[in-house]
């Protein structure tokens, strides 16, 4: 599986996990949402360890850009709120930064 695919799956798992707690604590849903959230966050952590990077911090930093794009997609698809142009421009900038961190030439 490619790094990009792993990052996308990890982002979905993390957002779903955090949303489980949001639903429980902010939307008054059952505590079962939090349990599902914890399971989703475990999947997120396991996926992120599959990234090929020389350092964990580099993998985590690059993931940040993918997370931002995935969060905007979640906002649109799940919450029904349309990202504005500033959301989209910021997301593209972050994704470009993530690509630079992950795929930039290394001297070591």
MARBA-3410 file (N, C-alpha, C, O; in Angstrom, 1 decimal):
108
0.8,-1.2,0.0,0.0,0.0,0.0,0.9,1.2,0.0,1.9,1.3,0.7 ~ 0.5,2.2,-0.8,1.4,3.5,-0.9,1.2,4.3,0.4,0.3,4.2,1.2 ~ 2.2,5.2,0.6,2.2,6.1,1.8,0.9,7.0,1.7,0.3,7.2,2.7 ~ 0.6,7.4,0.5,-0.6,8.3,0.4,-1.8,7.6,0.8,-2.7,8.1,1.6 ~ -2.0,6.3,0.4,-3.2,5.5,0.8,-3.2,5.3,2.3,-4.3,5.4,2.9
-2.1,5.0,2.9,-2.0,4.8,4.3,-2.4,6.1,5.0,-3.1,6.1,6.0 ~ -1.8,7.2,4.6,-2.2,8.5,5.2,-3.7,8.8,5.1,-4.3,9.3,6.1 ~ -4.3,8.5,4.0,-5.7,8.8,3.8,-6.5,7.9,4.8,-7.4,8.4,5.4 ~ -6.2,6.6,4.8,-6.9,5.7,5.8,-6.7,6.1,7.2,-7.6,6.1,8.0 ~ -5.4,6.5,7.5,-5.1,7.0,8.9,-5.9,8.2,9.2,-6.5,8.3,10.4
-6.0,9.1,8.3,-6.8,10.4,8.6,-8.3,10.1,8.8,-8.9,10.6,9.7 ~ -8.8,9.2,8.0,-10.2,8.8,8.2,-10.5,8.2,9.5,-11.4,8.5,10.2 ~ -9.5,7.3,9.9,-9.6,6.7,11.2,-9.5,7.7,12.4,-10.3,7.6,13.3 ~ -8.6,8.6,12.3,-8.4,9.6,13.3,-9.6,10.5,13.4,-10.1,10.8,14.5 ~ -10.1,11.0,12.3,-11.2,11.9,12.3,-12.5,11.2,12.8,-13.2,11.8,13.6
-12.7,10.0,12.4,-13.8,9.2,12.9,-13.7,9.0,14.4,-14.7,9.0,15.1 ~ -12.5,8.7,14.9,-12.3,8.5,16.3,-12.6,9.7,17.1,-13.3,9.7,18.1 ~ -12.1,10.9,16.6,-12.3,12.1,17.3,-13.8,12.5,17.2,-14.4,13.0,18.2 ~ -14.4,12.2,16.1,-15.9,12.5,16.0,-16.7,11.7,16.9,-17.7,12.1,17.4 ~ -16.2,10.4,17.2,-17.0,9.6,18.1,-17.1,10.3,19.5,-18.1,10.3,20.1
-16.0,10.9,19.9,-16.0,11.7,21.2,-16.9,12.9,21.1,-17.6,13.3,22.0 ~ -16.7,13.6,19.9,-17.5,14.8,19.7,-19.0,14.4,19.8,-19.8,15.2,20.4 ~ -19.4,13.3,19.1,-20.8,12.9,19.1,-21.3,12.6,20.5,-22.4,13.0,20.9 ~ -20.5,11.9,21.3,-20.8,11.6,22.7,-20.9,12.8,23.6,-21.9,13.0,24.2 ~ -19.9,13.7,23.5,-19.8,14.8,24.5,-20.5,16.0,24.0,-21.0,16.8,24.9
-20.6,16.3,22.7,-21.2,17.5,22.3,-22.6,17.4,21.7,-23.4,18.3,21.7 ~ -22.8,16.2,21.1,-24.1,15.9,20.5,-25.1,15.1,21.3,-26.2,14.8,20.9 ~ -24.6,14.7,22.5,-25.5,13.9,23.4,-25.7,12.5,22.9,-26.7,11.9,23.3 ~ -24.8,11.9,22.1,-25.0,10.5,21.7,-24.6,9.5,22.8,-24.0,10.0,23.8 ~ -24.9,8.3,22.6,-24.5,7.2,23.5,-23.0,7.1,23.8,-22.2,7.5,22.9
-22.6,6.7,25.0,-21.2,6.5,25.2,-20.6,5.4,24.3,-19.4,5.4,24.2 ~ -21.4,4.6,23.7,-20.9,3.7,22.7,-20.1,4.4,21.6,-19.2,3.8,21.0 ~ -20.5,5.6,21.3,-19.8,6.4,20.3,-18.3,6.6,20.7,-17.4,6.6,19.9 ~ -18.1,6.8,22.0,-16.7,7.0,22.5,-15.9,5.7,22.4,-14.8,5.7,22.0 ~ -16.6,4.6,22.6,-15.9,3.3,22.5,-15.5,3.0,21.1,-14.4,2.6,20.8
-16.4,3.3,20.1,-16.0,3.2,18.7,-14.9,4.2,18.4,-14.1,3.9,17.5 ~ -15.0,5.4,19.0,-13.9,6.4,18.8,-12.6,5.8,19.2,-11.6,6.0,18.5 ~ -12.5,5.2,20.3,-11.2,4.6,20.8,-10.7,3.6,19.9,-9.5,3.6,19.5 ~ -11.6,2.7,19.4,-11.2,1.7,18.5,-10.6,2.3,17.2,-9.6,1.8,16.6 ~ -11.3,3.3,16.7,-10.9,4.0,15.5,-9.5,4.7,15.7,-8.7,4.7,14.8
-9.3,5.2,16.9,-8.0,5.9,17.1,-6.9,4.8,17.2,-5.7,5.1,16.9 ~ -7.2,3.6,17.7,-6.2,2.6,17.7,-5.8,2.2,16.3,-4.6,2.0,16.0 ~ -6.8,2.1,15.4,-6.5,1.8,14.0,-5.7,2.9,13.4,-4.7,2.6,12.6 ~ -6.0,4.1,13.7,-5.2,5.3,13.2,-3.7,5.1,13.6,-2.9,5.2,12.7 ~ -3.5,4.8,14.9,-2.1,4.7,15.3,-1.4,3.5,14.6,-0.2,3.7,14.2
-2.0,2.4,14.5,-1.4,1.3,13.8,-1.1,1.6,12.3,-0.1,1.3,11.8 ~ -2.0,2.3,11.7,-1.8,2.7,10.3,-0.6,3.6,10.1,0.2,3.5,9.2 ~ -0.5,4.6,11.0,0.6,5.6,10.9,2.0,4.9,11.1,2.9,5.5,10.6 ~ 2.0,3.8,11.8,3.3,3.2,11.9,3.8,2.5,10.7,4.9,2.0,10.6 ~ 2.9,2.4,9.7,3.3,1.7,8.4,3.9,2.6,7.4,4.3,2.2,6.3
4.0,3.9,7.7,4.6,4.9,6.8,6.1,4.7,6.7,6.8,4.5,7.8 ~ 6.6,4.6,5.5,8.1,4.5,5.3,8.7,5.9,5.5,8.6,6.7,4.6 ~ 9.4,6.1,6.6,10.0,7.4,6.8,11.2,7.1,7.7,11.2,6.2,8.5 ~ 12.3,7.9,7.6,13.4,7.7,8.4,13.3,8.1,9.9,14.0,7.6,10.7 ~ 12.2,8.9,10.2,12.0,9.3,11.5,10.5,9.4,11.7,9.7,9.8,10.8
10.0,9.0,12.9,8.6,9.1,13.2,8.1,10.5,13.1,7.0,10.8,12.6 ~ 8.9,11.5,13.6,8.5,12.9,13.5,8.2,13.4,12.1,7.3,14.1,11.8 ~ 9.0,12.9,11.1,8.8,13.2,9.7,7.5,12.6,9.2,6.8,13.3,8.5 ~ 7.2,11.4,9.5,6.0,10.8,9.1,4.8,11.5,9.7,3.8,11.7,9.0 ~ 4.9,11.9,11.0,3.8,12.6,11.6,3.6,14.0,11.0,2.5,14.4,10.8
4.7,14.7,10.8,4.6,16.0,10.2,4.0,16.0,8.8,3.1,16.8,8.5 ~ 4.4,15.1,8.0,3.8,14.9,6.6,2.3,14.6,6.7,1.5,15.0,5.9 ~ 2.0,13.8,7.7,0.6,13.3,7.9,-0.3,14.6,8.1,-1.5,14.5,7.8 ~ 0.2,15.6,8.8,-0.6,16.8,9.1,-1.3,17.4,7.9,-2.5,17.7,8.0 ~ -0.6,17.4,6.8,-1.2,18.0,5.6,-2.4,17.1,5.1,-3.4,17.7,4.7
-2.2,15.8,5.1,-3.2,14.9,4.6,-4.4,15.0,5.6,-5.6,15.0,5.2 ~ -4.2,15.1,6.9,-5.2,15.2,7.9,-6.1,16.5,7.6,-7.3,16.4,7.7 ~ -5.4,17.6,7.3,-6.2,18.8,7.0,-7.1,18.6,5.8,-8.3,19.0,5.9 ~ -6.6,18.1,4.8,-7.5,17.8,3.6,-8.6,16.9,3.9,-9.8,17.1,3.6 ~ -8.3,15.8,4.7,-9.3,14.8,5.0,-10.4,15.5,6.0,-11.6,15.2,5.9
-10.0,16.4,6.8,-10.9,17.1,7.7,-11.8,17.9,6.9,-13.0,18.0,7.3 ~ -11.3,18.6,5.9,-12.2,19.4,5.1,-13.2,18.6,4.3,-14.4,18.9,4.2 ~ -12.7,17.4,3.8,-13.7,16.5,3.2,-14.7,15.9,4.1,-15.9,15.8,3.8 ~ -14.3,15.6,5.4,-15.2,15.2,6.4,-16.3,16.2,6.6,-17.5,16.0,6.7 ~ -15.8,17.5,6.8,-16.8,18.6,7.0,-17.8,18.7,5.9,-19.0,18.9,6.2
-17.4,18.5,4.7,-18.3,18.5,3.6,-19.2,17.3,3.5,-20.5,17.5,3.4 ~ -18.7,16.1,3.6,-19.4,14.9,3.4,-20.3,14.5,4.6,-21.5,14.2,4.4 ~ -19.7,14.5,5.7,-20.4,14.1,6.9,-21.2,15.2,7.6,-22.4,14.9,8.0 ~ -20.7,16.4,7.7,-21.3,17.4,8.4,-22.2,18.4,7.5,-23.0,19.2,7.9 ~ -22.0,18.2,6.2,-22.7,19.0,5.2,-22.4,20.5,5.2,-23.1,21.3,4.6
-21.2,20.9,5.7,-20.8,22.2,5.6,-19.7,22.4,4.5,-18.8,21.6,4.4 ~ -20.0,23.3,3.6,-19.1,23.5,2.4,-17.9,24.3,2.8,-18.0,25.4,3.3 ~ -16.7,23.7,2.5,-15.4,24.5,2.7,-15.4,25.7,1.8,-15.8,25.7,0.7 ~ -14.9,26.9,2.3,-14.8,28.0,1.5,-13.5,28.1,0.8,-12.7,27.2,1.0 ~ -13.3,29.1,0.0,-12.0,29.1,-0.8,-10.8,29.2,0.0,-9.7,28.7,-0.3
-10.9,29.8,1.2,-9.7,29.9,2.1,-9.4,28.6,2.7,-8.3,28.2,3.0 ~ -10.5,27.8,3.0,-10.2,26.4,3.5,-9.5,25.6,2.5,-8.5,24.9,2.8 ~ -9.9,25.7,1.2,-9.3,24.9,0.1,-7.9,25.4,-0.2,-7.0,24.6,-0.4 ~ -7.7,26.7,-0.2,-6.3,27.2,-0.5,-5.4,26.8,0.6,-4.3,26.3,0.4 ~ -5.8,26.9,1.9,-5.0,26.5,3.0,-4.7,25.0,3.0,-3.6,24.6,3.3
-5.7,24.2,2.6,-5.5,22.8,2.5,-4.5,22.4,1.4,-3.7,21.5,1.7 ~ -4.5,23.0,0.3,-3.6,22.8,-0.8,-2.2,23.1,-0.3,-1.2,22.4,-0.6 ~ -2.0,24.3,0.3,-0.7,24.7,0.8,-0.2,23.6,1.8,1.0,23.2,1.8 ~ -1.0,23.2,2.7,-0.6,22.2,3.7,-0.2,20.8,3.0,0.7,20.2,3.4 ~ -1.0,20.4,2.1,-0.7,19.2,1.4,0.6,19.3,0.6,1.4,18.3,0.5
0.9,20.4,0.0,2.2,20.6,-0.7,3.3,20.6,0.3,4.4,20.0,0.0 ~ 3.1,21.1,1.5,4.1,21.0,2.6,4.3,19.6,3.0,5.5,19.2,3.3 ~ 3.3,18.9,3.1,3.4,17.5,3.5,4.2,16.7,2.5,5.0,15.8,2.8 ~ 3.9,16.9,1.2,4.7,16.2,0.2,6.1,16.6,0.2,7.0,15.7,0.0 ~ 6.4,17.8,0.4,7.8,18.3,0.5,8.5,17.6,1.7,9.7,17.1,1.6
7.9,17.5,2.8,8.5,16.9,4.0,8.7,15.4,3.7,9.8,14.9,4.1 ~ 7.8,14.7,3.1,7.9,13.3,2.9,8.8,12.9,1.8,9.5,11.9,1.9 ~ 8.7,13.6,0.7,9.4,13.2,-0.5,10.6,14.1,-0.9,11.2,13.8,-1.9 ~ 10.9,15.1,-0.1,12.0,16.0,-0.4,13.3,15.2,-0.4,13.4,14.2,0.3 ~ 14.3,15.7,-1.2,15.6,15.0,-1.2,16.3,15.1,0.1,16.3,16.1,0.8
16.9,14.0,0.6,17.6,13.9,1.9,19.1,13.7,1.6,19.5,13.0,0.7 ~ 19.9,14.4,2.4,21.3,14.2,2.3,21.9,13.1,3.2,23.0,12.7,3.1 ~ 21.1,12.6,4.1,21.5,11.6,5.1,20.9,10.3,4.8,21.1,9.3,5.5
END
